[in-house]
Amino acid sequence: MATITYRDALNQALREEMQRDDTVFLMGEEVGVYQGAYKVSRGLLEEFGPSRVVDTPIAELSFAGIGVGAAMVGLRPVIEFMTWNFALLAIDQVVNSAAKMLYMSGGQTPMPVVFRGPGGAALQLGAQHSQALEAWFAHVPGLKVVAPATPYDAKGLLKSAIRDNNPVVFLEGEMLYNTKGEVPEEEYAIPLGSAEVKRAGTDVTLVCHSKTVAVALRAADRLADEHGIAAEVVDLRTIRPLDVDTLVTSVRKTNRCVVIEEGWYFCGVGAQVVDELQREAFDHLDAPILRVTQADVPMPYNKLLERAAKPSPEQVLEAVRRVAYLER
């Protein structure tokens, strides 16, 4: 296996799918000449030309709509938003058009479009550029929502998203682009709707996705060192469809659970996870499920306040101590 960055894993997925299928094309702001705001599309314009790597004006609603129309007539567009915060300008096309078209056409019009780009907080980008919006889109029937945490997952899930005949919201962690991991050199794809146990354990289940996978893994290391607690880390990978079976299997083994997410507490992804687990694994729980989330405020710009607002390993440790009844 080669060790590459999350950014390069996404680039490989795009290149391989564009080579495999000439109906796949990339469209968005600065994806061509500038090679992407985060250099995910580096080299694609030179290889595939301006008809398949299309630079757009700063008009998210318009080019998202073009992508929806292209998907309706048989193409497979990949629409890049420079940040998912900007995608709010295009939410009409994502939610009212892409998500509804297959249903409203009586199954006659597939919608093979991927909307992708960075989401969540980075470093001091302010409240309007630091939002984790996966719960918004996961709420909508007709959309699949994906949030990979590693280069391996980013490549495999993006390939599956591009091949899917449904609209996929693909949320890339803005702070993950430079992270590295092993990625196979041979062809592979990861099915959408499949969670993964990133670390096996017996004492508590830590449910996470995207950037909070690293938070959970650091917390698991400290739990083992400081308390002898073996935490099992389950990465959702796909928010919708949700892999409930993997979650239930883990909680039935560990009997305790903490859910970590970068989004806000109210109506968050974790609320859905808790609902599924309390119905499917209630008799196996030895403590109430707790959630660790971003503070329920717009993200502060101040560096120290921003750090305090994000989920941290310390918060996860505190929650695990509570579900393990180490703190009363």
C-alpha positions as CSV (number, residue, x, y, z in Angstrom):
1,M,0.0,0.0,0.0
2,A,1.1,3.6,-0.6
3,T,0.9,6.2,2.1
4,I,-0.9,9.3,0.7
5,T,-2.8,12.3,1.9
6,Y,-6.6,12.5,2.1
7,R,-6.4,15.2,-0.6
8,D,-4.5,12.8,-3.0
9,A,-6.9,9.9,-2.2
10,L,-9.8,12.1,-3.4
11,N,-7.8,13.1,-6.4
12,Q,-7.1,9.5,-7.3
13,A,-10.8,8.6,-6.9
14,L,-11.9,11.4,-9.3
15,R,-9.2,10.6,-11.8
16,E,-9.9,6.8,-11.8
17,E,-13.7,7.3,-12.2
18,M,-13.3,9.9,-14.9
19,Q,-11.0,7.4,-16.8
20,R,-13.4,4.6,-16.2
21,D,-16.6,6.4,-17.3
22,D,-16.6,9.3,-19.7
23,T,-20.0,10.5,-18.4
24,V,-18.3,11.6,-15.2
25,F,-17.3,15.3,-15.0
26,L,-16.3,17.8,-12.4
27,M,-17.8,21.2,-12.0
28,G,-17.2,24.0,-9.5
29,E,-15.4,27.2,-8.5
30,E,-11.7,27.1,-9.3
31,V,-11.6,23.3,-9.9
32,G,-9.8,23.7,-13.3
33,V,-7.1,26.3,-13.8
34,Y,-6.5,26.8,-10.1
35,Q,-6.7,23.0,-9.5
36,G,-9.2,23.3,-6.7
37,A,-9.2,25.5,-3.6
38,Y,-7.7,22.6,-1.7
39,K,-5.9,21.1,-4.7
40,V,-8.1,18.1,-4.8
41,S,-8.5,18.4,-8.6
42,R,-4.8,18.9,-9.3
43,G,-3.9,17.7,-12.8
44,L,-7.4,16.9,-13.9
45,L,-7.9,19.8,-16.3
46,E,-4.7,18.9,-18.2
47,E,-5.8,15.2,-18.5
48,F,-9.5,15.6,-19.3
49,G,-9.9,19.1,-20.7
50,P,-12.3,22.0,-20.0
51,S,-15.4,20.1,-21.1
52,R,-15.0,17.6,-18.2
53,V,-13.3,19.9,-15.6
54,V,-15.5,23.0,-15.7
55,D,-14.7,26.2,-13.9
56,T,-17.8,28.1,-12.8
57,P,-18.7,31.6,-11.7
58,I,-19.3,32.2,-8.0
59,A,-22.9,31.1,-8.2
60,E,-23.6,27.9,-6.3
61,L,-27.3,27.7,-7.0
62,S,-26.7,27.9,-10.8
63,F,-24.0,25.3,-11.2
64,A,-25.7,22.9,-8.7
65,G,-28.8,23.2,-10.9
66,I,-26.7,22.5,-14.0
67,G,-25.5,19.4,-12.3
68,V,-29.0,18.2,-11.5
69,G,-30.0,18.7,-15.1
70,A,-26.9,16.9,-16.4
71,A,-27.7,13.9,-14.1
72,M,-31.3,13.9,-15.4
73,V,-30.0,13.3,-19.0
74,G,-27.5,10.6,-18.1
75,L,-24.3,12.2,-17.1
76,R,-22.6,11.7,-13.7
77,P,-21.6,15.2,-12.5
78,V,-19.4,15.8,-9.4
79,I,-20.3,19.2,-8.1
80,E,-17.6,20.8,-5.9
81,F,-18.6,23.4,-3.3
82,M,-15.6,25.4,-2.1
83,T,-17.1,24.9,1.4
84,W,-20.4,23.4,2.4
85,N,-21.2,26.7,4.1
86,F,-21.5,28.1,0.6
87,A,-23.7,25.2,-0.4
88,L,-26.5,26.8,1.6
89,L,-26.9,29.1,-1.4
90,A,-27.6,25.9,-3.5
91,I,-29.7,24.0,-1.0
92,D,-32.8,24.5,-3.2
93,Q,-31.3,22.4,-5.9
94,V,-29.9,19.8,-3.5
95,V,-33.0,19.4,-1.4
96,N,-35.9,20.4,-3.7
97,S,-34.6,19.0,-7.0
98,A,-31.9,16.3,-6.6
99,A,-33.4,14.6,-3.6
100,K,-37.0,14.6,-5.0
101,M,-36.5,13.8,-8.7
102,L,-36.5,10.0,-8.6
103,Y,-39.6,9.9,-6.3
104,M,-41.5,12.5,-8.2
105,S,-40.8,10.9,-11.6
106,G,-42.2,7.6,-10.4
107,G,-38.7,6.0,-10.6
108,Q,-38.1,7.1,-14.2
109,T,-35.3,9.6,-13.6
110,P,-32.2,8.5,-11.7
111,M,-30.1,11.2,-10.1
112,P,-26.5,10.2,-10.2
113,V,-24.9,13.4,-8.9
114,V,-22.3,13.9,-6.2
115,F,-22.2,17.2,-4.2
116,R,-18.8,17.3,-2.5
117,G,-16.5,19.7,-0.7
118,P,-15.0,20.6,2.7
119,G,-17.2,20.9,5.8
120,G,-17.0,21.7,9.5
121,A,-14.6,24.0,11.3
122,A,-11.0,24.6,10.3
123,L,-8.9,27.2,12.2
124,Q,-10.3,30.6,12.8
125,L,-12.5,30.9,9.8
126,G,-15.4,32.4,11.7
127,A,-18.9,31.2,12.4
128,Q,-20.1,31.5,8.8
129,H,-17.4,29.2,7.5
130,S,-17.2,26.6,10.3
131,Q,-20.4,24.7,10.2
132,A,-20.8,20.9,10.3
133,L,-24.1,20.5,8.3
134,E,-24.4,16.7,7.9
135,A,-27.5,16.6,10.1
136,W,-29.3,19.1,7.8
137,F,-28.8,16.9,4.7
138,A,-29.3,13.6,6.5
139,H,-32.8,14.8,7.4
140,V,-33.9,14.7,3.8
141,P,-35.3,11.5,2.2
142,G,-33.6,10.9,-1.2
143,L,-30.1,12.0,-0.2
144,K,-27.2,9.8,0.8
145,V,-24.8,11.5,3.2
146,V,-21.1,10.5,3.5
147,A,-18.4,11.8,5.8
148,P,-15.1,9.9,5.5
149,A,-12.3,10.2,8.1
150,T,-9.3,8.6,6.4
151,P,-7.6,8.6,3.0
152,Y,-8.6,5.0,2.5
153,D,-12.2,5.7,3.2
154,A,-12.2,9.0,1.3
155,K,-11.1,7.2,-1.9
156,G,-13.3,4.1,-1.6
157,L,-16.4,6.0,-0.6
158,L,-16.0,8.7,-3.3
159,K,-15.8,6.0,-6.0
160,S,-18.9,4.4,-4.7
161,A,-20.7,7.8,-4.5
162,I,-19.8,8.6,-8.1
163,R,-21.2,5.2,-9.3
164,D,-24.4,5.5,-7.3
165,N,-27.6,6.4,-9.1
166,N,-28.8,8.5,-6.2
167,P,-27.7,12.0,-5.1
168,V,-24.9,11.9,-2.6
169,V,-23.8,14.6,-0.2
170,F,-20.1,14.0,0.3
171,L,-18.6,16.0,3.2
172,E,-14.9,16.2,3.4
173,G,-13.3,17.3,6.7
174,E,-11.6,20.6,6.1
175,M,-8.8,19.8,8.5
176,L,-8.3,16.3,7.1
177,Y,-6.8,17.2,3.6
178,N,-3.2,16.9,4.8
179,T,-3.7,13.8,6.9
180,K,-2.0,10.7,5.6
181,G,-2.9,7.0,5.5
182,E,-2.4,3.8,3.6
183,V,-4.4,3.4,0.4
184,P,-4.3,0.3,-1.8
185,E,-2.8,0.7,-5.2
186,E,-5.2,-1.8,-6.7
187,E,-8.9,-1.0,-7.5
188,Y,-11.3,-0.9,-4.6
189,A,-14.6,0.8,-3.5
190,I,-16.3,0.9,-0.2
191,P,-20.1,0.4,-0.1
192,L,-22.2,3.3,1.1
193,G,-24.0,2.5,4.3
194,S,-21.2,0.5,5.9
195,A,-19.7,1.6,9.2
196,E,-16.3,0.4,10.4
197,V,-14.8,-0.6,13.7
198,K,-11.6,1.5,13.8
199,R,-10.5,0.1,17.1
200,A,-11.8,-3.0,18.9
201,G,-12.8,-2.8,22.6
202,T,-15.0,-4.4,25.2
203,D,-15.9,-1.7,27.7
204,V,-17.5,1.2,25.9
205,T,-18.5,2.1,22.3
206,L,-17.4,5.4,20.9
207,V,-19.5,6.3,17.8
208,C,-17.9,9.0,15.6
209,H,-17.4,10.2,12.0
210,S,-15.2,12.5,10.0
211,K,-12.8,14.6,12.2
212,T,-14.2,13.2,15.4
213,V,-12.7,9.8,14.6
214,A,-9.3,11.1,15.5
215,V,-10.7,12.6,18.7
216,A,-12.2,9.3,19.6
217,L,-9.0,7.4,18.9
218,R,-7.0,9.7,21.1
219,A,-9.6,9.4,23.8
220,A,-9.4,5.6,23.5
221,D,-5.7,5.7,24.0
222,R,-6.0,7.7,27.2
223,L,-8.8,5.6,28.5
224,A,-6.6,2.5,28.2
225,D,-3.6,4.2,29.8
226,E,-5.4,6.0,32.6
227,H,-8.3,3.7,33.4
228,G,-7.6,0.3,31.8
229,I,-10.8,0.8,29.8
230,A,-10.9,-0.8,26.3
231,A,-13.0,1.5,24.1
232,E,-14.4,0.3,20.8
233,V,-14.3,3.1,18.1
234,V,-17.0,2.8,15.5
235,D,-16.7,5.2,12.5
236,L,-20.1,5.7,10.9
237,R,-18.5,6.7,7.5
238,T,-22.0,7.0,6.0
239,I,-24.6,9.1,7.9
240,R,-27.4,8.1,5.7
241,P,-28.0,5.2,5.2
242,L,-26.9,4.5,8.7
243,D,-25.3,1.1,9.5
244,V,-27.4,0.3,12.6
245,D,-26.4,-3.3,12.6
246,T,-22.7,-2.5,13.3
247,L,-23.7,-0.1,16.0
248,V,-26.0,-2.5,17.7
249,T,-23.5,-5.3,17.6
250,S,-20.9,-3.1,19.2
251,V,-23.1,-1.8,22.0
252,R,-24.4,-5.3,22.8
253,K,-20.8,-6.3,23.4
254,T,-19.7,-3.2,25.4
255,N,-23.0,-2.3,27.1
256,R,-22.1,1.5,27.2
257,C,-21.9,4.1,24.5
258,V,-20.7,7.7,23.9
259,V,-21.5,9.4,20.6
260,I,-19.1,12.1,19.3
261,E,-19.8,14.6,16.5
262,E,-18.6,18.0,15.4
263,G,-22.2,19.3,14.8
264,W,-24.5,21.0,17.3
265,Y,-26.3,19.0,20.0
266,F,-29.9,19.8,19.1
267,C,-31.3,17.5,16.4
268,G,-27.7,16.3,15.7
269,V,-26.6,13.1,14.0
270,G,-26.0,11.7,17.5
271,A,-29.7,12.1,18.4
272,Q,-30.5,9.6,15.6
273,V,-27.8,7.2,16.7
274,V,-29.2,7.3,20.3
275,D,-32.7,6.7,19.1
276,E,-31.7,3.6,17.0
277,L,-29.6,2.2,19.9
278,Q,-32.2,2.7,22.6
279,R,-34.7,0.8,20.5
280,E,-32.5,-2.0,19.3
281,A,-30.1,-2.5,22.2
282,F,-31.9,-1.1,25.2
283,D,-31.7,-4.3,27.3
284,H,-27.9,-4.4,26.8
285,L,-27.2,-0.9,28.1
286,D,-25.8,-0.5,31.6
287,A,-25.9,3.3,31.5
288,P,-27.6,6.1,29.5
289,I,-25.9,7.0,26.2
290,L,-24.1,10.3,26.4
291,R,-23.2,12.7,23.5
292,V,-20.2,14.9,23.0
293,T,-20.8,17.7,20.5
294,Q,-19.7,21.2,19.4
295,A,-20.9,23.9,21.8
296,D,-24.4,25.0,20.9
297,V,-23.2,28.4,19.7
298,P,-22.0,29.9,16.4
299,M,-18.3,28.9,16.1
300,P,-16.2,31.6,17.8
301,Y,-13.3,33.3,15.9
302,N,-11.1,33.7,19.0
303,K,-8.6,30.8,18.9
304,L,-9.1,29.7,22.5
305,L,-12.8,30.0,22.4
306,E,-12.9,28.1,19.1
307,R,-10.8,25.3,20.7
308,A,-13.2,25.2,23.7
309,A,-16.2,24.9,21.4
310,K,-15.0,21.8,19.5
311,P,-15.3,18.3,20.8
312,S,-12.2,17.2,22.5
313,P,-10.6,14.0,23.9
314,E,-11.0,15.4,27.4
315,Q,-14.8,15.7,26.9
316,V,-15.0,12.2,25.7
317,L,-13.0,10.9,28.7
318,E,-15.4,12.8,31.0
319,A,-18.4,11.2,29.3
320,V,-16.9,7.7,29.4
321,R,-16.2,8.1,33.1
322,R,-19.8,9.0,33.6
323,V,-21.2,6.0,31.7
324,A,-18.7,3.7,33.5
325,Y,-19.8,5.2,36.8
326,L,-16.3,6.3,37.6
327,E,-17.7,9.8,38.4
328,R,-20.7,10.3,40.6
